[in-house]
Amino acid sequence: MSSIPNAEDLYQTLLNQLREQKRISPDFQLAGLASGGAWVAERLTKDLGLSSHGVINVSFHRDDYAEKGIKALNSSEGMSTKLPFEVEGAHIILVDDVLDTGRTVRAALNELFDYGRPAKVDLAVLADRHRRQLPVDATFKGAKVKVADDQILVLEQLDDGRFSFSVEAQ
Amino acid sequence: MPKTSKTASQLQLNDQGELTHLLTLEGLSKEHILHILDTAQQFVAVSDSDREVKKVPLLRGKNVFNLFFENSTRTRTTFEIAAKRLSADVVNLDIQTSSTAKGETLLDTIDNLVAMQADIFVVRHKTTGAAVEVAQHLPPHVHVINAGDGTNQHPTQGLLDMYTMRHFKQDFTKIKVAIIGDIVHSRVAKSNIHALTTLGCPEIRAIGPESLLPKDLNMMGVKIYNNIEEGLKGVDVVMTLRIQKERMEAGQVPEGDEFFKQWGLTKERLQLAKPDAIVMHPGPMNREVEIASDVADGPQAVILKQVTFGIAVRMAVMSIVAGN
């Protein structure tokens, strides 16, 4: 049996890694993947004392349109891509709640590059399920987690801003 | 007309109740309409100025055929732009010089295009029910979007009008909408009336001379005004329509000047509507016939916004039907 990871612990680990990154090289922009990743990016922005963060909606570049149609487009709670900084030449850290197959990150890279050519892109995630189907890895991660194959890990943000994970049937 | 419309509203859904063609707004559920409007809202962002690549790959490798048996520059162009922003390949058939002109039937034309791997047909035709006929004839993986059939329906125009109203007025259940002019020949008016009714609009008014108002408006819950000043009082949305001379018999309406005097939307008349009322027109406009120039170019006009939103709405419709 796998246990549900503690999202707050993972968040603190991730925050510490990004604090260290900021100390070494402070010149980066955060872009959260809608919708869970955008919540994490928003909180990181506050805790790191950054001025703003971007949001990326991957819907236009998903690779399952042929199977699922457009339904997936509206699953991001109406968050559209918003990048309030120059993408061209920037160091951008993509932020997501869960890294799994890597397909969402592939779509996010395509969406990002529709706005310009960044100098460097990193990835920061709370939880890494490590069931990769594409050559993608995270530079910063809260922890590797184990969840039963037929379950998905869902991030929730509580009223006080704290995070919690739950599992749902796939 | 009612018989084909009933068939049309059933025909446009697949066995799972998903939209697989868009043929009519009559009988299309509120959920389907809102899903299209919400999806269109996402697509508006594709045209954002800070997005360098104003194109998304959803319909990459799909073939869209624009079949316009009636002329239309605006609608055909916005469908073409919408398809191209979705990365589809678009073929515009010039009907005047095509095989149809040599006597080929509509369905034979369709069969040949299906054999060329068509995925979506955008059909405009002067005959009521033409798009329905095409939809009935097609294999299930091919989709039809009605871009106007005779005086019957123009669903994407109706949807972009709904998008425009929601953008400026938010809540359909709190607005009064007045439609002025040639309603009897207007598929746009019909599509709008159906959609507004479905979305819970409490008051739809039709303003115009008796000869231009269809007899069944009362049954559709529309209030009839034969006096423009009365009809405009307190409305939130004013929709003017083009006088469709090509569909009329001689003498059916007063000529240009006379029509404008009685039914034209002037600045003075617009003041009878709510101060923040918006003015819409599906185009093409006849200035100083149904609408005064200073109203068409005035601060309350959202006519060009309708055109811009039309692209996002058509992207939404194409990507929804092609995915089902």
Interface residues (C-beta under 8 A of the other chain):
Chain A: N57 S59 F60 H61 Y65 A66 K68 G69 I70 K71 L73 N74 G78 S80 T81 L83 N110 F113 D114 Y115 G116
Chain B: E18 H35 D38 T39 Q41 Q42 A45 V46 D50 R51 E52 V53 K55 V56 P57 L58 A316 S319 I320 A322 G323 N324
